[in-house]
Amino acid sequence: MAPRTGERRSVHMTSRIRSRLRFTHPLLAIGLACALIASMAGTDGAGANQMRPRADQEQRPPVILREAPPALPKVLTQPLQRTTLPPRQYKIDKLLPQRDAAEDAASELERAGGRLRSPEPALRAANTEEAALAASQVCSTPTIDLRILVITADPTDSATTLPAIRQTLDYAGAPYTVFTATPKPSDPSTDRLAAVLADGCHAFYQGIILGNGEVAYNGPGGWTSALTEAEWQTLWDYEATFGVRQASWYTYPTPAYGFNWPTAGFDSTGTPVSATLTSAGQSTFSYVNSGNPLTITGAWTYLAQPLDGDTTPLLTDGEGNALIAVRANPDGTETLAQTFDGNGFLTHSIALGYGLVNWVTSGLFLGERHVFLAAHPDDIFIEDDIWLPTTPCGTPVEQTGASYRMTGADLLQVIAWQNVKQGQPTTSGFTFEWPFNGVGTTGIYSPDTLTPEAQLNQADFAWMSHTHTHENLDQTTYQQTLDELTQNHEAALAMGFTNYNVQRLVTPDVSGLANAAALQAMWDFGVRYIVSDTSRPGGDNPSPNAGTPNPSQPGILMVPRYPTNLFYNVSAPDEWAAEYNCLYRSFWGRDLSYQEILDKESAVLLSYLLKGDMNPLMFHQPNLRAYDGTRSLLGDLLDQTLAKYNSLYTLPIQTLTLDGLGQGMTERMAYNASGVTASIVPGQSITLTAQQAATIPVTGLPSPGAEMYGGQPITYVELAAGQSMTLPLNGSGPPPPPPPPPTPALAVATIPDDGYAAVGETVQFTMDVSNTGQAGAEDVALSAPLPGGIPWAENPEQSACSITDAVLSCSFGALAPGATASATVEAVAANEGALTTTATVTASNAATVGDEGSIVVGGVPNLAVSATPDNGNTTVGETASFTLTVSNSGPGTARDVALSAPLPSSLPWAENPDQAACAITGSSLECTYGTLASGASASVTVSAASTSVGTLSTTATATASNTASASDPGSINVTGVPKLTVSKTPDGETIYAGQTASFTMTVTNTGSGAAANVQLTDTLPSGLSWAESPASPDCSIQSRSLTCTFGTLAPEESATVTVAAQTTAARTLNNTATATATGVTAASDAGSITVLSPTLAVETTPDGGTVQVGERATFTMTVTGDSPGTAINVRLNAKLPSGLLGTLLGSWTESPNHPDCTILLGSLSCRFGTLGPGESDEVTVGVKTTAPRSLNVTATARANGVSPVSDPGSITVVAS
């Protein structure tokens, strides 16, 4: 599913239904615009010597940009004056042509837009006797052909009025002939018109239309009328003789046309004229909404007042100037003139054109006029790409990364909008016709609110096939195409669509129109109407409201469809404006707002409505997104289009389905080709003759059962080839025949048991015969030639029927009113192709009836199924998934396809993603897929979290009603998941320097699976000599790095190692042990030991506090380990008192002598080594006193990492 450049692709069922190559890319429109500009741009400039203004073309790509129009000059120095003739005396003396003049004039006639011209007028005899005889005759019963003569001057009228006149007449289907009057004969007495206007009392034209009022052109001698004076007089005499009206499509106001001379002439592009219908104008233009002014713009316009009371203004401005007026001439004739230009693009020209034709024909002409609106939002049920507002210009439309599919809420808003339109007079019959893709209803979207809402409200719309998967049909085979149609048809039946039939089809991308195989499949399936694209070569209408038989399958009509600039990939105003301005910024010279875009594009759609164009319009489902919860882009566009329409027209708009449009176009084509001629005897009768069979529309002819449209009767006359029919003009018709006596009426239906079968399947036809009449049918018999090559049999057999030489024959005898009879035959399909039979029912007193039935036989499908685990091995706790896929590798479509699989009951299984076609009940998966085309597949994935070790097994089984089933097992091995933990435990969190620090490290597998290659590593604190305690064969310490290789640990199994070292000083021992294993997340744990410093106690104890001179004074110094830790390198120091002047003192000695102590120069030094907790060491020193004094000794103890401690002692020496 741009600017459409199109669509295209293969189907991806799970994400993007498709990439698109759309055909309505505006760049194509720009290219066409350039071609149109080149073809229509004239060489005439704005010079004053030019007569015809270039009327403005609609400002929309692709259209031509307007040129400043020049004024229409006054051509003749004296206004044209009619001679006065008695009205309707039917004198023919002015209408006697000479043979040579008639032959010359005949060469000037043109065919009208491909329409067959009437037979040329019979040439009058040129001898004087015949001329005199004809001149003396007066027509008591003249006949007038229903054909219009258009007289133009080339090139003056060829750019504007002539195309507008042709367009108006071609859409109405009114026969006409174009007489090109240029170049003007040099002899003013030359009369070319006399040869072609009439033959005696037979007038060849019911109305005259002039391209411009004086048939003026810029000839070799300057501006002049292309008609000679003799031709003007002949024309006026003809109009007076036969009461024929004349209308001038664009007129320079003169008294000859009932105007005063103009007071102004100007280009109304910059100065639009607001015009109002008078009461007389409201009668002439009865279909125009007279409650609103009509704007004249884009064309040169003259302002002139009506001349006198013989002029009846039909359209006036606010100053009383007559813009359209009817002049009652002295000879009893009437002429209508417009004082403004027009062309086929201008709204005022299109809107008024039908009224001019209706007036000039006095409301009776061959042809018809209706207004049509058929909107096709393609692709419902699937998604389309979206052009985001931020998308850079030039980005491929399929690479925006965004898509949109309508929701149920969107559809409800469409219904609400449609209901409003159906409540308005002009659109009471409007209904959307949805080209749908059934694949989107099969559960591939989740959540899907659209499908159930559409099913619930299907009766609000019309539906037609867009194929099942939107597959491009340019290269598809017969079978692939048939599968697309069949599957979509089955989707329609499943959805219960009521306003749907197989005859109408919109092919994806408007593809397959040249694919003979695809077209054959379409024909065999029953398709009779498809769309073409008017922007593609060969896709436009050959003539207005006509289609084109497909060259490969002429029985299939291609209905031209208009692409639009509401691109397929926009769903909100900012999206549309962004993409539109990317494409048209250079064309318009600036960016347009959303409202400006609506105004431009609604003007295009408006022109289709005003012209009576039957072509449907292409849109796409994103265009109906309720972008603000209520409104949609398409709703906004149609709202603005219809608002403009309702301001102009009051005619009801007809909405036809594609087959209705196709039938209408078929009738128009038959009418165009019928060679029909019609003539009237004024006031009495009309006679129609057709060379080929057709239904002939006659507007203005009343008859029993005539259609009334826009206040006018339209009678449809069915004529066989070569048939003539005369009808009264007053509509009375012949008296109705007496009611017929009761009669039987037979009906037969040939009903296949199914429209599709595979080779090897049993197929059935049931022929139901009924009598729907009011009398009994006698001798009722049924005959049906059965497809050959296979043995047919009745089921059940009945005595009234038999099969001989592959022909079913039944003799049912009498069949009462309302009674029925039937026969059923069956056979086994042997080959691919279509099995077709036609049941024919006869009776001795009733008309023969028949009905055809067909069964398409495809190849034998071949199912395969796979149950594929996403991973054959998984672990406890992980998600286990199976993807179950059923595929059809055979050449035929598999039908009633189902997939089932018992799922391991221990787990809570769920679809991932969920899909409507499948359901899990208990521990059983069941999927119903319906049909599966050749090469197609369908998948579902189920998932659950595994909870225990073991094997998860399932077997997928696929079945179909027309082929063998298939199975496939799948399993997933669920293993445990190892999980490591490690703990590092210090033997004590706090120790003292000197104590042993140790860590115990334990690795444990706490998971459900074995852990392989388990290893423990630890970088131990520096400065200590670490060793295993006890030694482990799995571990080693190298340069402080502990490495243990434990191999495999089963679930809940552990391995332990302890390391120890003697501490020497206060510090903190921090380190982390890490455990690893193959495929397992590493685990770590940190441990810490705080090493505290030991403390010492020291005590200095004198033997006595007082000694006498001469006695020995002694001190005992004790050092004790005062903490749980061991003090290392314990030292004791004390300064011993020495002798002073006048106080003699002997020498200090140890008592007893301590091996670890020395006294040197009055200082005691001891090295006690280590002291454990509570351990002590002491030393006693003494000296003999010699004089009174105080002896003070302070002992200080030290150790590694220990703060020094001291204790003083004192002895007083006294005299003895």
Secondary structure, 3 states (H helix, E strand, C coil): CCCCCCCCCCCCCCCCCCCCCCCCCHHHHHHHHHHHHHHHCCCCCCCCCCCCCCCCCCCCCCCCCCCCCCCCCCCCCCCCCCCCCCCCCCECCCCCCCHHHHHHHHCCEECECCECCCCCCCCCCCCHHHHHHHHCCECCCCEEECCEEEEECCCCCCCCHHHHHHHHHHHHCCCEEEEECCCCCCCCCCCCCHHHHEECCEECCCEEEECCCCCEEEECCEEEECCCHHHHHHHHHHHHHHCCEEEECCCCCCHHHCECCCCEEEECCCCCEEEEECHHHHHHCCCECCCCCEEECCCEEEECCECCCCEEEEEECCCCCEEEEEEECCCCCEEEEECECCCCCCHHHHHHHHHHHHHHCCCCEEECCCEECCEEEECECCCEECCCCCCCCCCCHHHCCCEECCCHHHHHHHHHHHHHHHCCHHHCCCCCEEEECHHHHCCCCCCCCHHHHHHHCHHHCEEEECCCCCCCCCCCCHHHHHHHHHHHHHHHHHHCCCCCCCCEECCHHHCCCCCHHHHHHHHHHCCCEEEEECCCCCCCCCCCCCCEECCCCCCCEEEEEECCCCCCCCCCHHHHHHHHHHHHHHHHCCCCCHHHHHHHHHHHHHHHHHHCCCCCEEEEHHHHCCCCCCCCHHHHHHHHHHHHHHHHECCCEECCCHHHHHHHHHHHHHHHHCCCEEEEECCCEEEEECCCCEEEEEECCCCCCCEEECCEEEEEEEECCCCEEEEECCCCCCCCCCCCCCCCCEEEEEEECCCEEECCCEEEEEEEEEECCCCCEEEEEEEEECCCCCCCEECCCCCCEEEECCEEEEEEEEECCCCEEEEEEEEECCCCEEEEEEEEEEECCEEEEEEEEEEEEECCCCEEEEEEECCCEEECCCEEEEEEEEEECCCCCEEEEEEEEECCCCCCCEECCCCCCEEEECCEEEEEEEEECCCCEEEEEEEEECCCCEEEEEEEEEEECCEEEEEEEEEEEEECCCCEEEEEEECCCEEECCCEEEEEEEEEECCCCCEEEEEEEEECCCCCCCEECCCCCCEEEECCEEEEEEEEECCCCEEEEEEEEECCCCEEEEEEEEEEECCEEEEEEEEEEEEECCCEEEEEEECCCEEECCCEEEEEEEEEECCCCCEEEEEEEEECCCCECCECECCCEECCCCCCEEEECCEEEEEEEEECCCCEEEEEEEEEECCCEEEEEEEEEEECCEEEEEEEEEEEEECC
